[in-house]
């Protein structure tokens, strides 16, 4: 199984501290930084550690997406499906606050 964890980091945040946390927790096989995102891929069968890492980062205020699959395409689709759902939920929450 392949897992992906994506973390959005803004300019004022310590990108290296976030990378250290992710690397320490999930030991990714591939890590890159692109357009403000830290993107990791790992080959393992432990979804729990990815979920726990995502939760910790979210509690720290990060925007996080994660996904799982047997191919890179499946993983990317899973990650983007989750991120789109969260963005839509944030818009609904925002609209509810304005009402």
C-alpha positions as CSV (number, residue, x, y, z in Angstrom):
1,X,0.0,0.0,0.0
2,X,1.1,3.6,-0.7
3,X,0.2,6.5,1.5
4,X,0.5,10.2,0.9
5,X,0.4,13.0,3.4
6,X,0.2,16.6,2.2
7,X,0.7,19.6,4.6
8,X,0.1,23.2,3.6
9,X,2.7,25.5,5.2
10,X,2.5,29.3,5.1
11,X,5.5,31.6,5.0
12,X,5.4,32.3,8.8
13,X,5.6,28.7,9.8
14,X,8.7,26.6,10.5
15,X,8.7,24.3,7.5
16,X,11.7,22.3,8.7
17,X,10.0,21.5,12.1
18,X,6.9,20.2,10.3
19,X,9.1,18.1,8.0
20,X,11.0,16.7,11.0
21,X,7.7,15.7,12.6
22,X,6.5,14.0,9.5
23,X,9.7,12.2,8.7
24,X,10.0,11.1,12.4
25,X,6.5,9.7,12.4
26,X,5.9,8.1,9.0
27,X,9.4,7.6,7.5
28,X,8.4,8.6,4.0
29,X,10.2,7.1,0.9
30,X,9.7,10.3,-1.0
31,X,9.3,13.9,0.2
32,X,9.1,17.1,-1.8
33,X,8.1,20.8,-1.3
34,X,5.9,22.3,-3.9
35,X,3.9,25.6,-3.9
36,X,3.8,25.8,-0.1
37,X,2.9,22.1,0.3
38,X,5.1,19.4,1.9
39,X,4.2,16.2,0.1
40,X,5.2,12.8,1.3
41,X,4.8,9.3,-0.1
42,X,5.4,6.1,1.9
43,X,5.2,2.4,1.1
44,X,3.8,0.6,4.2
45,X,0.6,-1.0,5.6
46,X,0.1,1.3,8.6
47,X,-2.8,3.8,8.0
48,X,-3.0,4.5,11.7
49,X,0.4,6.3,11.9
50,X,-0.6,8.5,8.9
51,X,-4.0,9.3,10.5
52,X,-2.3,10.1,13.8
53,X,0.2,12.4,12.2
54,X,-2.5,14.1,10.2
55,X,-4.5,14.7,13.3
56,X,-1.6,16.1,15.3
57,X,-0.8,18.5,12.4
58,X,-4.4,19.5,12.1
59,X,-4.6,20.2,15.9
60,X,-1.6,22.5,15.3
61,X,-3.6,24.4,12.8
62,X,-2.2,22.9,9.6
63,X,-4.2,22.1,6.5
64,X,-3.6,18.4,5.9
65,X,-4.7,15.9,3.3
66,X,-3.9,12.2,3.2
67,X,-4.7,9.3,1.0
68,X,-4.1,5.6,0.5
69,X,-4.1,3.2,-2.5
70,X,-2.3,0.5,-4.4
71,X,-1.1,2.9,-7.1
72,X,0.1,6.5,-7.1
73,X,-3.0,7.5,-9.1
74,X,-5.3,6.0,-6.6
75,X,-3.4,7.7,-3.8
76,X,-3.5,11.1,-5.5
77,X,-7.3,10.8,-6.2
78,X,-7.9,9.9,-2.5
79,X,-5.9,12.9,-1.2
80,X,-7.5,15.4,-3.5
81,X,-11.0,14.0,-2.8
82,X,-10.4,14.5,0.9
83,X,-9.0,18.0,0.4
84,X,-11.9,19.1,-1.8
85,X,-14.3,17.8,0.8
86,X,-12.6,19.7,3.5
87,X,-12.5,23.0,1.5
88,X,-16.2,22.6,0.7
89,X,-16.9,22.0,4.4
90,X,-14.9,25.1,5.4
91,X,-17.0,27.1,2.9
92,X,-20.2,25.8,4.4
93,X,-19.0,26.5,7.9
94,X,-17.9,30.0,6.9
95,X,-21.3,30.7,5.2
96,X,-23.1,29.5,8.4
97,X,-21.1,31.9,10.5
98,X,-22.1,34.8,8.3
99,X,-25.8,33.9,8.6
